[in-house]
Amino acid sequence: GGTETLELTYEHMVTPTGVRIFESYNPGAVAKVEAYDADADAWSVLWEGDSTTDEAMRVFSPSLETPDFRTDRIRLTLQTDLLPGWNEIDAVQLQGLP
């Protein structure tokens, strides 16, 4: 329980325009979505907020702030202590412009 991160690397660099987070068990722990800016060697927050829900499973697609850089890495921050049991994420799709 507590704060955990999930860092993902993709095959192609894109300017992120969206993410689709496939939560199949205890959804609602996602607290932040970030993208890695290699030129600045820093993470940039694309979305931060409360994603709690009473759904049993869902595809979570928060509205993102579009950065001015391309990336192939995103990081999700999860607040796992907000929900009982474990949180299961089956896939994360990064959407973006080439």
C-alpha distance (Angstrom), angle and dihedral (degrees) to the residues before:
residue distance angle dihedral
G1 . . .
G2 3.77 . .
T3 3.78 131.8 .
E4 3.80 116.9 -10.0
T5 3.80 132.2 168.2
L6 3.77 133.5 -146.0
E7 3.80 115.1 -160.1
L8 3.80 118.4 -163.5
T9 3.81 132.2 -169.5
Y10 3.81 122.7 -160.2
E11 3.78 133.2 -159.2
H12 3.83 97.5 -118.0
M13 3.81 133.7 44.2
V14 3.81 114.3 -122.2
T15 3.78 140.2 164.1
P16 3.82 98.7 -109.6
T17 3.79 115.7 -118.2
G18 3.80 98.9 160.8
V19 3.78 148.7 -8.2
R20 3.77 130.2 -148.0
I21 3.80 112.6 -154.9
F22 3.81 112.6 -164.6
E23 3.81 105.2 -150.1
S24 3.79 110.4 -175.5
Y25 3.82 101.6 172.6
N26 3.82 130.9 30.0
P27 3.82 95.9 -7.1
G28 3.77 120.8 -165.7
A29 3.80 106.2 69.0
V30 3.83 96.5 105.4
A31 3.81 107.5 113.3
K32 3.83 103.3 163.0
V33 3.81 141.8 16.6
E34 3.81 118.3 -159.4
A35 3.80 136.1 178.5
Y36 3.79 125.5 -148.4
D37 3.80 117.1 -121.2
A38 3.82 104.9 -156.6
D39 3.83 94.1 -168.7
A40 3.82 91.9 56.1
D41 3.83 93.4 33.7
A42 3.80 87.8 -133.6
W43 3.80 143.2 110.3
S44 3.81 118.0 -113.9
V45 3.82 122.0 -155.1
L46 3.82 111.8 -122.6
W47 3.81 96.4 172.9
E48 3.79 136.3 2.0
G49 3.77 128.7 175.5
D50 3.79 149.6 85.0
S51 3.80 115.4 -41.4
T52 3.82 98.8 171.4
T53 3.79 115.3 142.0
D54 3.78 141.0 168.2
E55 3.81 92.5 -132.6
A56 3.81 118.8 117.1
M57 3.82 91.9 -138.2
R58 3.79 135.6 -6.7
V59 3.78 150.3 159.4
F60 3.80 105.9 -109.2
S61 3.82 114.8 -153.9
P62 3.80 111.0 173.3
S63 3.81 120.4 -169.2
L64 3.79 106.9 -101.7
E65 3.78 133.0 -148.4
T66 3.82 102.4 -121.7
P67 3.81 110.2 -126.7
D68 3.80 125.0 -144.1
F69 3.81 93.4 -123.0
R70 3.78 139.7 67.0
T71 3.78 122.4 -116.9
D72 3.78 143.9 174.2
R73 3.82 94.7 -161.8
I74 3.78 132.5 74.6
R75 3.77 131.7 173.1
L76 3.80 128.0 -152.7
T77 3.80 120.4 -157.2
L78 3.79 114.3 -152.8
Q79 3.80 127.7 -163.1
T80 3.79 95.2 -152.1
D81 3.80 95.0 175.5
L82 3.83 91.0 67.7
L83 3.81 91.5 76.9
P84 3.80 135.1 43.1
G85 3.81 117.1 -108.7
W86 3.76 124.3 1.8
N87 3.80 130.2 -34.9
E88 3.79 117.8 -127.7
I89 3.80 122.9 -156.1
D90 3.80 113.1 -179.0
A91 3.82 100.8 -177.8
V92 3.79 142.8 -6.3
Q93 3.79 119.0 -152.3
L94 3.80 117.2 -158.6
Q95 3.80 112.9 -151.7
G96 3.77 121.8 -165.5
L97 3.78 154.1 129.3
P98 3.82 118.1 -83.5
